[in-house]
Amino acid sequence: MLRLIDSEKAHSVGVSSLTKIGQTSIGRGILESLYQSPELPTTVFGMPFHHPLGLAAGFDKKAQALSGWPSLGFSWMEYGGITRFPQDGNPKPRMFRANKENALVNRMGFNNPGALAVRESLVDRKSKGQWPNNPIAANIGRSKKVSNDDAPGDYSSTLDILWDYSDFFVLNISSPNTPGLRELQEEEHLSKVLSACNNVRERKGNYKPILLKFSPDMENEQLLNSAETALKSGVDGFVATNTTISRYVPKNSQSRSVFAQTGGLSGRPLKSRSLEVVNLLYDYTESKIPIVGVGGIDSPESAWDMINSGASLIQLYSALVFQGPSVVSHIVKGLKRKVKENNFLNIQEAVGYYHK
Ligand SMILES: Cc1cc2nc3c(=O)[nH]c(=O)nc-3n(C[C@H](O)[C@H](O)[C@H](O)COP(=O)(O)O)c2cc1C
């Protein structure tokens, strides 16, 4: 039903319903009876996960449905993107579905209530005992009104504000919808952003992993330069990838008009480049730090490919829009089957298997 109405409207109806249903144990129980995923345990960043599949950033921008996502079968969630200052994002419409391609184009532009307001709602949630028992990541973006020169202070303030309300953090320097943001992937800016964030972490005293999310649109050489800078700055992991600005011309006319929209493309067409980036990063890092694979995962096969390419954890967004929540348990069941078929002892043995 949600697929028949405007994309953003459908999205907010979906997230609001999950927020309400996820607040009661009866509601969660009903969802779990429909969507529960099997166990396929793994440990990443020293944290236990029921299985590797999580919710990608951008779906729960305000961290409002955190209690509900595990009942849909996800083992972990990344909320946000959150910016230091509240912002409305780009004018609507700004989210489009290309049904035949199983793809979305969005130019949301980090619409979110800002770090302080999000923290307030999370304080409230924790005090009511509604904090899920699953790993949670916060996705941090740069405020639109802040220049790249001031980006280190902007990212590190948001990190500071949200520190107690996330188990690990993803610095998003790769959204195509904030002008100039992707320039932060260049060495000079990147090392300053990471060093400001490291300073916050040192001050806090309790170590939490900080990850970097890359764009699929960088040349390979540029990508590896950014990875090298990040490794030197002590980054704990990579997320690959964000949405792409590249396009092909689809046969179907509805998809053609969606692909003509400005913004980032996600879903099935992103899969091959995201896999390529994960493979590159895995080779480059020699599996020293974990990689989160995201982009076009919509089946057990695509999830398996991503893990075999080097991803220790995986995420999806678009497949949830096109297939609904049952896609989560379908993928995890398929992964479990593949672990067995390959005579692996656990899912960790499959990570980077294509390289072995
Ligand atoms: C509407 C929309 C909003 C998004 N917002 C964010 C965001 O705020 N931060 C971020 O890092 N990625 C964001 N993403 C990117 C996703 O997290 C993910 O990297 C991308 O969609 C590829 O995964 P998929 O093919 O499974 O959708 C967004 C994607 C969509 C479709």
The ligand as an SDF file (V2000), in Angstrom:
LIG
                    3D

 31 33  0  0  0  0  0  0  0  0999 V2000
   16.3710    8.6780    1.1980 C   0  0  0  0  0  0  0  0  0  0  0  0
   17.7730    8.3120    1.5910 C   0  0  0  0  0  0  0  0  0  0  0  0
   18.4110    9.0350    2.5780 C   0  0  0  0  0  0  0  0  0  0  0  0
   19.7270    8.7190    2.9520 C   0  0  0  0  0  0  0  0  0  0  0  0
   20.3340    9.4470    3.9420 N   0  0  0  0  0  0  0  0  0  0  0  0
   21.5950    9.1280    4.3240 C   0  0  0  0  0  0  0  0  0  0  0  0
   22.2330    9.8430    5.3780 C   0  0  0  0  0  0  0  0  0  0  0  0
   21.6590   10.7240    6.0130 O   0  0  0  0  0  0  0  0  0  0  0  0
   23.5270    9.4990    5.6790 N   0  0  0  0  0  0  0  0  0  0  0  0
   24.2000    8.5090    5.0030 C   0  0  0  0  0  0  0  0  0  0  0  0
   25.3760    8.2460    5.2950 O   0  0  0  0  0  0  0  0  0  0  0  0
   23.6000    7.8100    4.0200 N   0  0  0  0  0  0  0  0  0  0  0  0
   22.3290    8.0910    3.6710 C   0  0  0  0  0  0  0  0  0  0  0  0
   21.7200    7.3690    2.6700 N   0  0  0  0  0  0  0  0  0  0  0  0
   22.4940    6.3000    1.9790 C   0  0  0  0  0  0  0  0  0  0  0  0
   22.2230    4.9080    2.5530 C   0  0  0  0  0  0  0  0  0  0  0  0
   22.6050    4.8150    3.9030 O   0  0  0  0  0  0  0  0  0  0  0  0
   22.9770    3.8360    1.7260 C   0  0  0  0  0  0  0  0  0  0  0  0
   24.3540    4.0870    1.8110 O   0  0  0  0  0  0  0  0  0  0  0  0
   22.5490    3.8210    0.2700 C   0  0  0  0  0  0  0  0  0  0  0  0
   21.1670    4.0190    0.1410 O   0  0  0  0  0  0  0  0  0  0  0  0
   22.9190    2.5120   -0.4150 C   0  0  0  0  0  0  0  0  0  0  0  0
   22.2250    1.4220    0.1460 O   0  0  0  0  0  0  0  0  0  0  0  0
   20.9430    0.7380   -0.5510 P   0  0  0  0  0  0  0  0  0  0  0  0
   21.3190    0.4640   -1.9730 O   0  0  0  0  0  0  0  0  0  0  0  0
   20.6680   -0.4700    0.2600 O   0  0  0  0  0  0  0  0  0  0  0  0
   19.8380    1.7410   -0.4720 O   0  0  0  0  0  0  0  0  0  0  0  0
   20.4120    7.6600    2.2940 C   0  0  0  0  0  0  0  0  0  0  0  0
   19.7530    6.9250    1.3030 C   0  0  0  0  0  0  0  0  0  0  0  0
   18.4490    7.2320    0.9550 C   0  0  0  0  0  0  0  0  0  0  0  0
   17.7800    6.4080   -0.1260 C   0  0  0  0  0  0  0  0  0  0  0  0
  1  2  1  0
  2  3  1  0
  2 30  2  0
  3  4  2  0
  4  5  1  0
  4 28  1  0
  5  6  2  0
  6  7  1  0
  6 13  1  0
  7  8  2  0
  7  9  1  0
  9 10  1  0
 10 11  2  0
 10 12  1  0
 12 13  2  0
 13 14  1  0
 14 15  1  0
 14 28  1  0
 15 16  1  0
 16 17  1  0
 16 18  1  0
 18 19  1  0
 18 20  1  0
 20 21  1  0
 20 22  1  0
 22 23  1  0
 23 24  1  0
 24 25  2  0
 24 26  1  0
 24 27  1  0
 28 29  2  0
 29 30  1  0
 30 31  1  0
M  END
$$$$
